[in-house]
Each structure stands twice: as C-alpha cells, then as structure tokens.
Amino acid sequence: MLTQIKGLHHVTSMTGNAQVNNDFFTKTLGLRRVKKTVNFDAPDVYHLYYGDAQGSPGSVMTYFPFPNMGRGSAGTGEVGESLFAVSRGTLGYWAERLQKSGVAVGNPTEEFGEKRLSFAAPDGDRFALIEVDSAANAPWDGNGVAAAEAIHGFHGATMRLRDGGATAELLQFMGYSPVDRQGPVTRYAIAGGNGADRIDVEVLPNAPRAQQGAGSVHHIAFAVENRAAQLEVRKALMDTGHQVTPVIDRDYFWAIYFRTPGGVLFEIATNEPGFDRDEDSAHLGEALKLPRQHEALRPRIEALLPPIRD
C-alpha cells in the first residue's frame, strides 16, 4: 500500500463560459482565483484556478472554459459530486447566500454523520458543503464571505461507477481505507491525510455512462509532497499494471495521469512549487500567466481569449 498520497490536490472540470464560471466561484462561493492561465494543449482556452487564500493543495477547483461547449450528461464513470468543507453551524448562512444568488438548494441532509448542503454550479456540476469541526486550510475572506463562514477547501469527492470493485482495490492500494457504508455508497479515507481525504464510491450498476461536456469533471488529482514521492507512486502504479504518463511540468505542480478501471481519469500532482511561483502571494490570479512554451504567442493568445471582468 502506498503512503505518499495524502488526499486531493485539485479537481478539474469544464465549463462553457469563463465569465459566468469566474463570477460563481469568486462572487457566489467566495473562493479566491489563485491563477489565471491557459490550457497547455489548447492555449486559446483559459485554465482558471479557485481555492483558499494560498491555493493550498486540497483546496483548488479548476476549470477549462471551452466557449459554447454543450452540457455534459451525468452518469457513471465520473466524479459526480465535489465536497467542500465549511465550519460547523454555517449551512444556514450558505443556504441563504446561495438562494439569494439564484442557486437552487434543498434542505440540509446528513450522510456519514456529517451535515451537508447540496447544490449545482451554473453548468450543472454538483457540489456539497460539508460541516466539519476543523479544516487544514486557511479560507479566503476577500470576496465578501467572512472567514468564519468561508469555504476551507475540499472535504473529498464522490465517484459514480457501475462496478466499484476494481476501483476499491485501487483506492486501497493508494492508501485509502473503507471507513463506512450507506446504501450503494462506500466511504474511503486516508488516516492523517490533508483534510481533503475522503472518497465516496457510489455503485450504480444500471445507470447510463456519463457523457463529458460543460459541467463534467475532467480529472481528479491526488496530492504528494514532492517529485521524489511522485516517482515512487508512478513506479508502484506501473508495477501493478497501470498505464501511467511520463511526468509533466504544469508550472505550479508536476503531474502524472492514468485512467482508472471505472473510467475516471486520475492525476497525481506534487505540492511543489505552488501558485506563488510566478506571482506574489498578495496578487495571485490577477495577471494572465502563460506556460513558458506559449509566452512567445502572448499577443495572439490575449487577442483570442475573452476578457474576464473581476
């Protein structure tokens, strides 16, 4: 069993409108935009990162805004819900705030002994706010949400699969242990993880396969401390038969990717070097930052990208 993985690093999804996406995550949810850059493989498309005050590993939700992308269809073989951590006693505040912003919310529910409030982002992607006693990350209070109510980062994520057996084996190999079960959902957790260390596996054998589009999670990334730990994980995964990419420099972390038996794309990302690599921590996410290989194309890229009003 691996011991290098500590929980989530980030979750990356797709959206059809950069401005709407930016407004929802910064103005409605109160997260900090910690990086405004572009897709490495499609530099005419933004890559937007939202998180806590410093963009700590385990706090960052990222998006590829493909203009006018059709909405995805929910189903199996995907991450169906991303779980954010908030302080205990704040769900009433969040229900009122979301409703005032036009977001449909139901009544709080309780799962695995935790109170939660579920809602959807503008593209239909599903989220839940989970009340916790304490969280590892310092929240951002610069977008109209006080620190007492602000989102701390991820609590975990839910994967929807037709068959959870092989994925359960993989998660346990990655250091997760089954800790509870409710109906078709089994919760896995890492003891002593980074706080964003729960994965819920919901088995839906008769559900249709998900079709990716706006509102779909593209991949889910797990955190390791550094490149040495990442190489150890890569070797162990390959030794067990997984097809893993070479290490890829993503400027703010190093990444490897592999497709899981259930169809979900996993990434293993390093905590180093972080989002303050090319911006002062007081000004994260303000300027357009380009990957080094695309810097020479800056005038063309800036002309193609739609402006984002902060």
MOURZI-V236469 format. One line per field, one symbol per residue. ss: DSSP state (2 for helix, 1 for strand, 0 for the rest). phi: phi as a letter, one per 20 degrees, with the letter a starting at -180 (. if undefined). psi: psi as a letter, one per 30 degrees, with the letter a starting at -180 (. if undefined). Layout:
ss=???
phi=???
psi=???
//
This chain:
ss=0000000111111110022222222222000111111100000001111110000000011111100000101001011111111110002222222222000010001110011111110000011111110000000000000000000011111111100022222222200011111100111110000000011111100000101001001111111100222222222222200000000110001111111000001111111110222000222000010002222222222222000000
phi=.fcfedpfdbcdccbebffffffffeeeemfefebcccfgebfecfcddcaegdmfgncddccdeegmffffdfrenbfebddeecffndffgfffffffenefcefgccclmcfbceadfgenfecbedfcfbcfdffedecndfgfdffeqfdrbdddcfbeffffffgfffoecfcabcleddedbdfmfenecdcdddecfdffffdfagneffbcddecfbfffffffgfffffeoeedfffdfdmdadcccbeegeoeedcdcefeeneefcbfffcgmeefddggfdgfeggffffefffdee
psi=kkffkfalelkkallfjeeeeeeefeeefglkjfkjalkefifgkljkkkaaeghkkgfkklkjjjkgklklklalgljfkkjkkllkgfeeeeeeeeefggkkkakklkkhgkkljklklfgfkklkkkklellfkklkgghgklefflkfalealkkklekfeeeeeeeeeffkkkflkjbgkkkklkkgagehgkkkjkjifgllkkkkakfkkelkkkkleaeeeeeeeeeeeefggkjkllkkjgeflkklklkleffkjkkjklflflfgegkkffgkgeljkkkeffefgeeeeefekkkkk.
//
